[in-house]
Every structure is written in structure tokens, then in C-alpha cells.
Amino acid sequence: MYNLMYNLMYNLMSNLSVMYVSGLVEDTIVDSAVHMTDLTGDAWLKPSVDTFGRPIYAGNALSTVKYKEPGLRMLTVRATSFAAPGERSSPAAEVRATSFAAPGERSSPAAEVTTVTAEELGSLPLQALGSEWVGQEVTKSERPELGSARVVVCGGRALKSAENFKMLESLADVMGGAVGASRAAVDAGFVPNDLQVGQTGKVVAPDLYVGIGISGAIQHLAGMKDAKTIVAINTDAEAPIFTVADYGLVQDLFTAVPEFESKLRDLKG
């Protein structure tokens, strides 16, 4: 559902940016780069703010993007670049009718915005929406969702098989976390691709990330290096993941993980 909504909003914003605004800056971040202190809260929506930061090269560099032309600014913000907001008394967003004048086109291209409830939307015939209902598959899990979990336990190709991933699932259950995987593990068929963490998978920023048997390819690091605490277990002391890890253990995972889980169970009583 998240990917569906993201794709819909991205396509909508891309088209709007062509018609009405100076341009679309995607994947912006709000905690670093020029003028980022001006972008906290709602301040980044101020018309006077025209400079934004966004990561490039799989997060290994930060670019500064500046609008040169006047007009509305439209951005997408990386979800892991800011803290979760506190609870609000009225979380509903305000929807107002408005209009935009596209340069050089239409004298009055009024765009009316109307509030539509979920019930009203559901009562519309699918033909009116230009869609066709195919089916629905819901994956149920007692574990937290990977993209929002406070603890993420990730496994790599070093686990050698899908059967061995059950060891990580057991550890994640003890820690109350979600299970993720590197692209190599997904490509090897150990786990489904919805568990992939990385530039071409899901970007996570948990309180605790545990990478087991993961070397730390650049595209994987781009998807998890915003975690608050990173723990890595690998037999290769030169593995790139140790360059971003807060804690590292150079040991065979098939020895370390059972011992790690056993200690955690003892601590939990």
C-alpha cells in the first residue's frame, strides 16, 4: 500500500510541477545541507526559502539544489530524515479549493479541490476511476512492518539458505523487531523482495539495526545508515559495514546468533 500511494503521489506531483511550479525536488532531507535549519517544521514551505538538500550517489554525497526562478516549490521529503511528530488533536489535513495560472496557458485554469470520503470513493464505479479491480493479497505478520520497526534484523547471502533465515526470524521475535535482507539474499531466493533493505528496496531508520552476514554494499548502506545504532556481525573484519557500525563482532554468524539470542532470552527472564 505504501509503494502504491508513493507512486500515485509522485506521478501527481511530477505533473503538477510541470504545469504550475518551478520544478520538483525529490528525496529532500531536513537535517543537513545549506539552509536546512530553515526547513524544520513548516518553515520549508515559506516562499523565501529556495535552497534544499538531497542525497546523491546512494547517500554518499549531499547535493544542494537551489531554485533560480520564482514560483511555488514542490518537494518530496525522505521519510527517515526527520523525527516522527507527536500526536495531534486533529490530524485531518485541511483541503481547500484553489486555482493556479499556468504561464502562457489558459486564462482561468481553475482547479477545484473537493473533499471526498472513503465511502463516497468506494461507491464510484471502477470504470469512472479508469481502473479495474484484479484482487487483493494481504500478508499478515505478528512482526512490526519493516519500514517503521524500531528494531530491524537484516540478513545477507552468508546465511546460505532460506531455512537459515528462520534463525534471524527467531532473533527478531525475541527483540520485537522486523526482519530484512540484503539484495544479495533476495536475489538468491532466500526471502521475498518486500524484505529488501537498500537503495532499490526499503529505506529504514530504526533505533537499532542488526546486520548479520552482510558485507555492506553501497546500495544497502544507503537504505540503513540512518539507523540510530548499528550492530554488525561478519567474519570479514574488513567488511564495509563495519565502517558505519557502532558495534561490530567478527565471528561466524552460525555461532554468534544462537549465543546472542540465548543471552537476550536470559535477560528477559
Secondary structure by P-SEA (a helix, b strand, c coil): caaaaaaaaaaaaaaaaaccccccccccccccccccccccccccccccccccccccccccbbbbbbbccccbbbbbcccccccccccccccbbbbbbbccccccccccbbbbbbbbcaaaaaacccccccccccbbbbbbbcccccccccbbbbbcccccccccaaaaaaaaaaacbbbbbcaaaaaacccccccccccccccccccbbbbccccccaaaaaacccccbbbbbcccccccccccccccccccaaaaaaaaaaaaaaaac
